[in-house]
Amino acid sequence: MIPVLDTAPDLREHVRQAARNRRIALGLTQADLAGRSGVPLGSLKRFERLGEVSLSALLAIAEALDAFEGFRALFPLPEARSLDEVEHQASLPKRARRRARG
């Protein structure tokens, strides 16, 4: 069954549990993951206990757990509904457009 993630706290809890479960499934200790990710052990423990972590640390943890790809889908550009919106999206920096297609 797919969990319903209606609120930010729900999503935070889901991410916390998923990261912890993936670490365990990969046979890594918290110390192993801290070493691989460069995230201080105390920060990793706080994340696994409370779901609180900086974005930089979360990205490092995801990369170390080979779970980085999911972040690429965050914040996609909305579908253009008019020629003005198409022109606006075309004027965005190349990096932003590349990520939008991602």
N, C-alpha and C positions, 0 to 999 in steps of 0.2 A: 504494500500500500504506500502511495506517495504521500508524504506529510504535507499538510496545509500550512504554509508559512505566511500568515496574515500580517504579522507585525515585525518590526525590526528585532525585538527581543526573541521572537520565534526563530527568525533566520539566524541570529547570532548563536542561539542554542544549537540549531541544526549544524552550523559550520563548526562549532566547538566539538560536538560529538563526532561528526564525520572526520575531522582531522585526527582526533584521538584514536578513533577506530581504525583509520588508515595507518597511523603510526604503529599501532599494535599488530595489525595484519601484516605489516612489512617486517615485523620482528625487531623494531627499533625501541630502545629505551628513550626516555625523555632526554637523557644526557647525550645519546647518539644523535637525536634529532637536533638538539641545541648545537652540537658540534657541526653537523652537516649544514645547518641553516645560518649559523652565525648569530642566532637569537640567544640572548642570555638565558640560562636555565631557569632562573626565577621568573622571567617573562613568559617562557613557555609553560611553566607550571601554572601561572596565573591564567593564561589563556585556556588551558585544558580544564581548569577548575571553574572559572567565571566567564570565559568567552571574551575577556578584555585583552586587547593587543593593538598595537599601532598597525596602520595599514602596511608600512614597510616591513614590519615583522611578519604579518600575515602572508604577504607575498613571498617572503623568504621561506617561510614554513611550507607554503604550497609548492614552491619550486623544489624544495628538498624532498617533499613527498611525491614528486612527479604528478602534481595535480594543478599545475599552473594554467592550463588551457582554459578552464572555466572562467577565468577572469577576463579573457578577451571578449566575451559576449556582453560584458557589462556596459551600460550606457550607449547602446547603438543609436545612431542618428535616426530620427523619425523618417518615415517614408515621405518623400516629397509629394505634395498634392497639387502643386502649381509650378509653372515655369519659374516664378520668382524664387520658390524654395529650391528648385534644381540649381538655379544660378547661384544662390547663396551657398549651397553645399559645395558647389564646384569652386567657390572662392575660399573655402577653408584650407588651412595649411595641409600639405600633402600627407603628413603623418596622420592627421585626423581622418582624412578620407580613406587612407589605407586601412586604418583600424576599423572604420565603419563597414568596409567590405568584408573584413576578416572573417 
